[in-house]
Amino acid sequence: MIRHNLLLVFRNFKRFRSTFFINLIGLSAGLACAILIFLWVSDELAFDKFRANDDRIFSVMTFKKMAEGIETSSSTPAILGAALEQEIPEMEYIASSVGFKDPYEFSIGTGSKHVSAVGQFVSVNYFKLFSYTFLQGDGNTVLADKSAVVVSDVLAKRLFGSIAGAVGKTIDWELMGMKKQFTVSGVFETLPLNASDKFEFALSFEIYKDVVGENGLSWGNFGSNTYALLKEGTHNEAVSEKIAGFIKKKDPESHVTLFLKRYSDRYLHGRYEGGVEAGGRIEYVRLFSIIAIFILVIACINFMNLSTAQAATRIKEVGVRKAIGAARKTLIIQHLSESMLMTFLALAVSILAVDLLLPLFNNMTGKQLSLSFNWTMVGGLTGIAVMTGLLAGSYPALYLSGFNPATVLKGKLNTSVGELWARRGLVVFQFSLSVIFIVAVLVVYKQIEFVQNKNLGYDKNNLIFFKPEGKVNESLSTFLAEVKKIPGVANASSTSHGIVRSENYTTGLQWEGKNPADIIPFENVSANYDLLETLGVTVVAGRSFSERFGDERSKIIFNEAAIDVMGLNDPVGKDIEMWGKKMQIIGVVKNFHFESLHENVKPLLFRYNPEENLRIMVKLENGNTQEALSRLSKFYATFNPGFSFDYKFLDQDYQVHYVAEKRVSILSRYFAGLAVLISCLGLFGLATFTAERRRKEMGIRKVLGSSEANIIYLLTSDFTKIVLLSIIIGLPLSYLLANYWLNEFAYRIELKWWYFIGAGALALGVAWLTVSAQAFKAARINPVNCLKEQ
């Protein structure tokens, strides 16, 4: 029986070649899309899940009650870890860390060779808690000595040429003028790509305590991360309740509440609103999963439509088989076998396509995915293929097997209104999704364009930054003065801040009229002379910092958002108090976006303190960028021998905020194009079915004098109504979805009417092109041949 069914399937494939290839292309495209998204989603869901004891590792998080609402953060006091270790017995291990996302924060080297590397300060239990693999050294004790440093295998090769013999060698480290020498005590294996928190070397957390001093080791100073490994059998909800008021007990004036969050969940569920989890990257995982399902469904609908379109040519086959005793169950199995075989053929083609497209897909998504046929992958692909085959073949199998043998042997096939609208309804569903995809592509593109072109309140173009290290850090004023003389350099200064993200804020400000109960965070930026001029920030009142006025350490400059929240009128010249020290307001700058456009502009202050500056900002003249960089690089090598000139453009740093949106924009174009293409195949299938069913009608109309144009109009008008219905359904849904996505941005585009009309017109135009080809073919048919058919 199996051999017989396969033989029938093969003969049908051979007999209906065009339908076979259309089905194969549609299903292959849908499956390829689903496989690519399956790989991406699997990788996203696996982030940070590789660690031993993953279900017991938690991050200690904070809710901070601010004037504008509740802020959720992973930032905790540096002294929290040690206190929890002593007082919370449910925690097996506690670890603390402080890391910097910016790779220019640290300079590390040996002798005359220095490189920029990402580093962290970690407590002694860190590597034990996160179960790192050490190639050299004991992970449980590598940082027991305060003068020890551990490096990754990659950094060990960069510094020493190989991993062997790295332990025992010395490394020079520098930060904010502090220079120390450390001995390598261990080499750890670089974490896999699906790790969210990676670094290249680690120093003892005790060194961080030395850097921040006593002021940084208080219950009101937040700057470190705290992690806990709970004991087996411990419920994290109970521990969260127990530690909720922990900081309030230590500091009665604190408005901070602690809670636990599973460490590996932070990557996907990292966004909070008002103290409530509100999504994060998981939203894109869900979005692309839904897209994959919809594209597969669209491909399955094509199979259904094309299979039912063949009904007119297969009714006698079905009638004969039923007349000689074939049960309906047997016919259903045959047609399902046909769809399953088609699906697995499409799966084979799609795997080849994925293998070819994977490098391009990795480039678009920033990942390094691969087709590895483990049991999970094989099971996943088989499951997708089986579900697709059943979904695609179920309706044709039930439809074709349900014919009355006496009727079909007479060559009659009565199609009910319900069956006709079922097929049309499937096409309506397809094109409704296509309209939504087209609108999504346009809206995402316009929002990204808006982000790129919006005036941020400062000039990010031709602005580079790098870290002061070595002699530059020792003679910062001299270095900046010499840099300003280089042809092609418009200005130069230094700051503690990266400008494009929130990095450091303080609530330690007091002013006349302030409500003592209000806790208002101010972004805290240490500045040097000429910083505002280098950035192109506009001073709307007062002045900027200047050497002409002597020491400016008791002076402060606010942005407009800060003045608004403080409620000050004519603020220039007034005094405020910061950390118990009297400061005079000398200027107010126009609001500028120091975070992404997802956020509203928040209160910010500038204070003169070049000793805290971790970045040098250099503004290059337009049109001379490469020449100026070449001159600057040569000067840097002369001024600061032994240190590499590692710079970065600020506009590139700004783009990091929108990596996810850009990838969505690029991928949505491909998915939308694929959805439209597959939908057109479905429309083609329905057009084929209709033309086949109305062959005699077309012949009679031509005999009675209808022109080809009339017949083309007759056939296309029905499909126009179907597509117009799709547009009517799809446009309101696309508006709701686009508006929902844009609400994540504090600054967003307005949804214009032409986005939706344009999407509808495009869908209609593509549909006309698809149907007109089949209609033109039907209109040119010889009426004699039609009327001769029985």
Secondary structure, DSSP 4 states (H G I P E B T S, - for coil): -HHHHHHHHHHHHHHTHHHHHHHHHHHHHHHHHHHHHHHHHHHHHTTTTTSTTGGGEEEEEEEEEETTEEEEES-EETTHHHHHHHH-TTEEEEEEEEE-SSTTS-EEEETTEEEE--EEEE-TTHHHHTTPPEEES-TTTTTSSTTEEEEEHHHHHHHHSSSTT-TT-EEEEEETTEEEEEEEEEEEPPPPTT-SS--SEEEEHHHHHHHHTGGGSSTT-EEEEEEEEEPTT--HHHHHHHHTTHHHHH-TT--EEEEEEEGGGTTTS-EEETTEEEESTHHHHHHHHHHHHHHHHHHHHHHHHHHHHTHHHHHHHHHHHHHTT--HHHHHHHHHHHHHHHHHHHHHHHHHHHHHHHHHHHHHHT--------HHHHHHHHHHHHHHHHHHHHHHHHHHHT--HHHHHTT-----HHHHHHHHHHHHHHHHHHHHHHHHHHHHHHHHHHHHHS--SS--TTEEEE---THHHHTHHHHHHHHHHSTTEEEEEEES--SSS---EE--EE-TT--TT----EEEEEE-TTHHHHHTPPEEEE----GGGS--TTEEEEEHHHHHHHT-SS-TT-EEEETTEEEEEEEEE----SS-TTS----EEEEE-GGG--EEEEEEPTT-HHHHHHHHHHHHHHHSTTB----EEHHHHHHGGGHHHHHHHHHHHHHHHHHHHHHHHHHHHHHHHHHHHTHHHHHHHHHTT--HHHHHHHHHHHHHHHHHHHHHHHHHHHHHHHHHHHTT-SS-----HHHHHHHHHHHHHHHHHHHHHHHHHHHTS-HHHHHH--
